[in-house]
Amino acid sequence: MDFVSIIKQKANDYFGEIQAIRQHLHQYPELSFEEIETAQFIADKLTEYGIPFKSGIAGTGIVGTIEGKNPRTNKIALRADMDALPIIEKNEVAYKSTKDGIMHACGHDVHSACLLGTAKILNELRESFEGSIQLIFQPGEEKLPGGASLMIKEGVLEDKAIKGIVGQHVYPELETGKIGLRSGKYMASADELHVKVIGKGGHAALPQHTVDAVLMASTIIVSLQQLVSRNAPPTVPSVLSFGKIEGLGATNVLPDVVTLEGTFRTMDEVWREEAHKKMVRLAESIAEGMGGKCEFEVRKGYPFLTNDAKMTAEAYKAAQDYVGAENVIDLDLRMTAEDFSFYTHHTKGCFYRLGTGNIAKGITHKVHNAQFDIDEESIKIGMGFMAYQAICQLQMD
């Protein structure tokens, strides 16, 4: 069976419907773990398509199932996230967010809409493939502890028939029509650092009567940078950045307390755990040595994301079939993070990028930007390629 031609035709036929779904979701965004209306909308669509599902997983999560022939032989999971970001949208479009201060600025509306389109296509082709498809509509990708970790705890990967999981993400850096892939390690782990440096405030002109929390904090920042650069294995990417420093003193007032907030990212779980301990120990010792105190909290976030070599090779071949070899791009390592990574530490995974940019149309803003948008023509590839890849992954030995 010529699945490529059949799926492309169905994607074209359903484009208007799935485009309208994307625009609806964009107009009514909801923050992480608050996706109540979004989940109900998706549930209604799955009901309309005749696809059985379970709802209320990890709060608002939904898992649907499409059974092909011999459904227990093997299963592939497909994942889309549903949550939006606390951003005021600056786009002037007919489908602009109706909720003040909330926007789908990371494309999760696209992911959910495309997965619904994929579901509709696969459900109509279920007599043409062996195995079954699990549809995961996940809450809370943008917020710790990550909806993926919670859905795993509630058993979405416990079915022993599941041979792997696939996820796609919008990528405005790629023009519509292109797909980006990378085998092996792809995205970093992400941990939040919350540091409270406690000294003794006083007059800035009389430092001998104070314990300078500002100086302690600055020494800690510089020393932690040196710690990471001198202790991280040279072959393991690592990033330490502090994005917030708050010390409520004045030109002539040294504060009692300075707080720091930052992020630590890497691609090795052993080094990650070691770095946590070393950073805490160093910061505390610096503060103590300077006469103060340091309270250092590491809020452990998402692990690094790794793409299974065999699944990714199959995805490469499928992408070449679907969009042509000239439109399949090798991705670089990224130090950003994604909670899809949790799935890849429990089963084989393939996380790829869907080109959504269009320079000619002025669609170039990156994710998490108040003017982020997509070339909606990419929706055709978004739903079609995921459907085709799912069938290819099921057929893989």
C-alpha positions in Angstrom: 0.0 0.0 0.0 1.3 3.5 -0.9 0.9 5.0 2.6 2.7 8.2 1.6 0.2 9.1 -1.1 -2.8 8.1 0.9 -1.8 9.9 4.0 -0.8 13.1 2.1 -4.2 13.1 0.4 -6.0 12.7 3.8 -3.8 15.5 5.3 -4.8 17.8 2.5 -8.4 16.9 2.8 -8.5 17.5 6.6 -6.3 20.6 6.6 -9.1 23.1 7.0 -10.6 21.2 9.9 -7.3 20.8 11.7 -6.3 24.4 11.0 -9.6 25.5 12.6 -8.8 23.3 15.6 -5.3 24.8 16.0 -6.8 28.3 15.8 -9.4 27.4 18.4 -6.8 26.1 20.8 -4.7 29.2 20.2 -7.6 31.5 21.0 -8.3 29.7 24.3 -4.9 28.9 25.9 -4.5 27.5 29.4 -1.5 27.4 31.7 0.3 24.3 32.8 -1.9 21.8 34.7 -4.9 24.0 34.2 -5.9 22.7 30.7 -9.5 21.9 31.6 -11.2 23.4 28.6 -8.5 22.2 26.3 -8.8 18.6 27.5 -12.6 18.7 27.1 -12.2 20.0 23.6 -9.8 17.2 22.7 -12.0 14.6 24.4 -15.0 15.8 22.3 -12.9 15.5 19.1 -11.8 12.0 19.9 -15.4 11.0 20.7 -16.4 12.5 17.3 -13.7 10.5 15.6 -14.8 7.3 17.3 -11.5 6.8 19.2 -11.7 5.4 22.7 -9.8 7.2 25.4 -9.2 7.7 29.1 -9.2 11.2 30.6 -8.2 12.7 34.0 -4.6 11.3 33.8 -2.2 13.5 35.8 -5.1 15.9 36.2 -6.0 16.9 32.6 -4.1 14.3 30.5 -5.8 12.1 27.9 -4.7 8.8 26.4 -6.5 7.5 23.4 -6.0 4.2 21.6 -6.3 3.2 17.9 -6.2 -0.6 17.3 -5.0 -1.9 14.0 -4.9 -5.6 13.1 -3.5 -7.8 15.8 -3.3 -4.9 18.2 -1.4 -6.7 20.9 1.6 -7.4 18.7 3.2 -4.0 19.3 2.3 -0.4 20.0 3.8 3.0 19.3 2.9 6.0 21.5 2.5 9.5 20.0 2.7 12.5 22.3 1.5 16.1 22.2 1.6 18.7 25.0 -1.4 21.0 25.7 -0.3 23.9 27.9 0.4 27.5 27.1 2.8 30.2 28.6 2.2 33.3 30.7 2.9 35.7 27.8 0.9 38.6 26.5 0.4 38.0 22.8 1.4 40.8 20.4 0.1 39.2 17.2 -2.9 40.9 15.5 -4.5 37.9 14.0 -8.1 36.6 13.9 -7.2 33.8 16.3 -5.3 35.9 18.8 -5.5 34.7 22.4 -8.6 35.8 24.2 -7.1 35.2 27.6 -5.1 38.2 28.9 -1.5 37.2 29.7 -1.7 33.7 28.4 -0.5 32.6 24.9 0.4 29.5 23.0 3.9 30.8 22.3 5.6 27.4 22.2 3.3 25.7 19.6 1.6 23.3 21.9 -1.7 24.2 20.2 -0.1 23.0 16.9 1.1 19.8 18.6 -2.3 18.9 19.9 -4.1 19.9 16.7 -1.6 17.8 14.6 -2.0 14.8 16.8 -5.8 15.0 16.4 -5.3 15.1 12.7 -2.9 12.2 12.9 -5.4 10.3 15.0 -8.2 10.9 12.5 -6.0 9.6 9.6 -4.7 6.5 11.5 -8.1 5.6 12.7 -9.3 5.5 9.1 -6.4 3.3 8.2 -6.5 1.0 11.2 -7.4 -2.1 9.0 -4.2 -1.4 7.0 -1.5 -1.8 9.7 -0.5 -4.3 12.4 -0.4 -3.2 16.0 -1.9 -0.2 17.8 -1.3 3.5 18.4 -1.4 5.2 21.8 -2.3 8.9 21.7 -0.9 10.9 24.6 -2.3 14.4 25.2 -0.1 15.6 28.0 -0.5 18.5 30.4 2.2 20.7 32.0 5.2 20.5 29.8 6.3 24.0 30.7 6.3 23.6 34.5 8.1 21.4 37.0 7.8 18.6 37.7 6.7 18.1 34.1 3.5 16.5 33.0 5.4 13.7 31.4 6.8 12.5 34.7 3.3 12.5 36.2 1.8 10.6 33.3 4.6 8.0 33.6 3.8 7.6 37.3 0.2 7.0 36.4 1.2 4.2 34.1 1.0 5.5 30.5 4.1 3.5 29.5 3.4 0.3 31.5 1.9 -1.6 28.5 4.7 -4.1 27.6 3.6 -3.9 24.0 4.8 -0.3 23.7 8.0 -0.4 21.6 8.7 3.4 21.7 7.3 6.9 21.8 7.3 9.7 19.2 7.0 13.4 19.8 7.2 16.4 17.5 7.9 20.1 18.2 7.4 23.2 16.1 10.7 24.8 14.9 10.5 28.2 13.3 14.2 28.1 12.5 13.3 25.6 9.8 11.2 26.6 6.8 7.8 24.8 6.3 8.3 21.6 4.4 11.4 20.6 6.3 11.9 18.1 9.2 14.8 18.1 11.6 16.2 15.0 13.4 19.1 14.0 15.6 20.1 10.5 16.9 21.4 10.1 20.4 21.6 12.9 23.0 19.7 15.9 21.8 18.5 18.2 24.6 19.9 19.0 28.1 18.7 18.3 31.6 17.4 21.4 33.4 17.6 22.1 37.1 16.6 25.3 38.9 19.0 26.8 41.5 17.6 28.9 44.3 20.2 30.4 46.6 19.8 32.6 49.7 23.0 34.3 50.9 22.6 35.6 54.4 24.9 38.2 55.9 24.6 41.2 58.2 23.5 44.5 56.7 24.6 47.9 57.6 26.2 51.1 56.3 28.1 50.6 53.1 30.8 53.0 54.3 31.4 50.9 57.5 31.9 47.4 56.0 33.8 46.3 59.1 30.5 46.3 61.0 28.8 44.2 58.4 28.9 40.7 56.7 28.6 41.7 53.1 26.0 39.5 51.5 26.5 41.2 48.1 30.2 40.3 48.1 29.5 36.8 49.2 26.9 36.3 46.5 29.2 37.6 43.8 32.0 35.4 45.0 29.7 32.4 44.9 28.6 33.1 41.3 32.2 33.4 40.0 33.3 30.4 42.0 30.5 28.2 40.8 31.3 29.1 37.2 34.9 28.0 37.8 33.7 24.8 39.5 31.6 23.8 36.5 34.3 24.7 33.9 37.0 22.8 35.8 35.0 19.8 36.9 32.7 19.0 34.0 34.0 16.3 31.7 35.2 18.1 28.5 33.1 15.8 26.4 29.9 16.7 28.3 28.1 20.0 27.5 27.3 21.9 30.7 25.8 25.4 31.2 25.4 27.3 34.5 23.6 30.7 34.3 22.2 33.0 37.0 19.4 35.1 35.6 18.2 36.8 38.8 20.1 38.6 41.6 18.2 40.5 44.2 19.8 42.4 47.1 17.5 45.1 48.4 20.2 47.5 49.6 21.1 51.0 48.3 24.2 52.9 47.3 25.1 53.3 50.9 23.2 50.3 52.4 24.4 46.7 52.4 21.4 44.3 52.6 21.1 41.4 55.1 20.2 39.0 52.3 20.9 38.5 48.6 19.0 35.9 46.6 20.1 34.2 43.4 18.1 32.2 40.9 19.7 30.3 38.1 19.7 27.1 35.9 22.2 24.2 35.6 22.0 22.1 32.4 24.0 19.2 31.2 23.8 15.9 29.3 25.2 13.3 31.8 23.2 12.1 34.8 26.2 11.0 36.8 27.9 14.4 36.4 24.6 16.2 37.0 24.2 14.6 40.5 27.9 15.2 41.3 27.6 18.9 40.2 24.6 19.4 42.5 26.6 18.3 45.5 29.7 20.2 44.6 27.8 23.5 44.0 26.0 23.3 47.3 29.1 22.4 49.2 31.2 25.2 47.6 28.5 27.9 48.1 28.0 27.0 51.7 31.7 26.9 52.4 32.3 30.3 50.8 29.5 31.9 52.8 30.8 30.4 56.0 34.4 31.4 55.3 33.2 35.0 54.8 31.2 35.0 58.0 27.8 34.4 56.6 25.4 31.6 55.7 24.1 30.2 52.4 20.9 28.2 51.8 21.2 26.4 48.5 18.2 24.6 47.0 18.5 22.5 43.8 15.1 21.9 42.3 15.7 19.0 40.0 14.0 19.3 36.7 13.9 17.3 33.5 16.7 14.8 32.5 18.5 15.0 29.2 16.7 13.9 26.1 18.1 11.0 24.1 16.8 9.7 20.8 17.0 6.0 20.2 19.3 5.2 17.3 17.1 2.6 15.6 13.9 4.6 15.9 15.6 7.8 14.7 17.1 5.9 11.7 13.5 4.7 10.9 12.3 8.3 11.3 15.0 9.6 8.9 13.9 7.1 6.2 10.3 7.9 6.8 11.0 11.7 6.5 12.9 11.2 3.3 9.9 9.3 1.9 7.5 11.9 3.0 9.2 15.3 2.3 12.2 14.3 0.2 15.8 13.8 1.3 16.7 17.4 0.6 14.2 18.5 3.2 15.5 16.4 6.1 17.9 18.3 8.3 20.4 17.1 10.9 19.8 19.0 14.1 22.5 20.3 16.5 22.7 19.7 20.2 20.5 22.0 22.2 20.9 23.1 25.9 17.2 23.8 26.1 15.1 21.2 27.8 11.9 19.3 27.2 10.0 17.0 29.5 9.6 14.5 26.7 13.0 13.4 28.0 11.3 11.6 30.9 9.7 9.2 28.3 13.1 8.5 26.7 14.5 7.3 30.0 11.7 4.8 30.3 11.3 3.6 26.7 12.8 4.1 23.3 12.0 7.5 21.9 12.2 9.8 18.9 11.7 13.5 19.3 12.0 15.6 16.1 11.4 19.1 14.8 8.7 20.3 12.4 9.6 23.2 10.2 7.1 26.0 10.8 8.9 29.1 9.6 8.3 31.2 6.4 10.6 34.1 5.8 8.6 35.3 2.8 5.5 35.6 5.0 7.5 37.2 7.9 7.0 34.2 10.1 10.4 34.1 11.8 9.8 34.7 15.5 11.2 32.0 17.8 9.3 30.2 20.5 8.5 31.9 23.8 8.2 35.2 22.0 5.0 37.3 22.1 5.0 37.4 18.3 5.5 33.7 17.8 3.3 32.2 15.1 3.5 29.4 12.5 3.0 29.0 8.8 -0.1 27.0 9.0 0.7 25.1 5.9 3.1 23.2 8.1 0.1 21.6 9.8 -0.4 19.3 6.7 3.1 17.9 7.3 2.7 17.9 11.0 -0.3 15.5 11.0 0.7 13.5 7.9 4.3 12.8 8.7 3.5 11.7 12.3 0.8 9.3 10.9 3.2 7.9 8.3 6.1 7.6 10.8 3.9 5.8 13.3 3.0 3.1 10.7 6.7 2.8 9.8 7.8 2.5 13.4 5.2 -0.3 13.9 6.6 -2.2 10.9 10.2 -1.9 12.1 11.8 -5.1 13.2 
